[in-house]
Amino acid sequence: MTNVTKTNQRARQYSFFDAWWQHVRAAMAFSLKRLWFNPLSTWITLAAIAIALSLPAGLHLFLKNLQTLTDDKRQVPTVSLFLKQSVTAQQAEDRAALLSELNDIDKVVFVSKEDALKKFGEITGFGETLETLDDNPLPHVLVVTPNLTMTGEMDAQIRKLVRQLKNYPEVDSVQADIEWVQRLHAIILIAQRILYVVSALLLLTVLLVVGNTIRLDIENRKEEIDVTRFIGATRAYIRRPFIFGGLWYGLFGGIISLVIVHFALLFLLPPINRLSTLYGSHFTLSGLDFKMTFLILLISSLLGIVGAWLAVGQHLRKTEVVL
C-alpha cells in the first residue's frame, strides 16, 4: 500500500512539472511571436534599448583602452640622471651597468654629452652655433626605466627610487617624468565617475522603456487577463508571458547594442591606427572581450525581466484593489 502511495505521489509531481514546463515553453513561444505583432513598435523599442546600452558599453571600452596606456610597460615614466661634469664616459657606462642589475630598474640607457649636444642642436636648429663652443656644457645622462607597473602607489615608488639614485656620487641631479602619469590618472578617475553616472541613468532608461512597453501590452490584453483571473489563474501564470516578453526585449536590445559598438570600433580603427603610427606607438584599439559581452547581455536581460515584473505587478495590484 505504501509503494502505491509513493508511486502516485511521484506521478503527481511529474505531472505537475510537465504541466508547468509546457506552460513555460508556451509562454516563451507566445511572447516571442507577440513581439512581431507590431514590428515597427518593436523595432523602435529595441533601438531605444540598444542605444541606451551601447553608450555605457562604449564608455567602458574607451576607459579600458585608456587604461592600457598605463598598463603597457613601455609607458612607464623614465628617470633622467644628470651626471657631474667631472664624470667621464667610461665611469658613466660603468654606473649604467651597475644600475641595470638592480631589481627596481628595468633598463638603463647611456646618453653621452656629445650625443646630447647633437640632439639638442637638431631639435633647436642651432647645430652650427653649438659647434663653435669650446666646451660642451651638457653632462652625460643616464635614462633609467623603472621596473614598475602602473598602480596607485607608482608615484611613491618612483619617488623612493629617485631618492635612492640621488645618493650616488656621480649623480648631479635627478629628473623624473611623472607629471603626465599623474594627469592621466586624474583623467581616468574622472572618466570612471562619468561612466558610473551615465551607466546608472541609461540603465534606468532601459528599465523604464521595457516597463512602459510591457504596460502598453498589458492594457491591450486587459480583458484577456481579467477573464484568466476570473477562471482561477494564479499571479505567476498571468505574469509569466510578460516576463518572457521583457526578457526578449532586453536580450535582443543587448545584442543590437553589441553590433552598434562593434561597428563604431570599425569606424574609429583606421584614424586611431594612423595617429598611433604618427606618434611611433604600438597602441591598438581593443574590443569587447567575452566576459564583457556576456555581462552586457546578462544585464540587459535582467533589466528587461525587472521592468516587466514591475509593470505586471503594478497592474495586478491595481486590479486587486478594484476587485
KAVENMO-V756897 format. One record per run of one state. SS is the DSSP state (H for helix, E for strand, L for the rest). FROM is the first residue (numbers start at 1). TO is the last residue. If there is no record, write none. Layout:
<<SS	FROM	TO> <SS	FROM	TO>>
This chain:
<<L	1	1> <H	2	34> <L	35	38> <H	39	71> <L	72	72> <H	73	75> <L	76	77> <E	78	83> <L	84	88> <H	89	100> <L	101	104> <E	105	111> <L	112	112> <H	113	124> <L	125	126> <H	127	131> <L	132	140> <E	141	146> <L	147	153> <H	154	166> <L	167	170> <E	171	176> <L	177	178> <H	179	220> <L	221	221> <H	222	230> <L	231	234> <H	235	278> <L	279	289> <H	290	322> <L	323	323>>
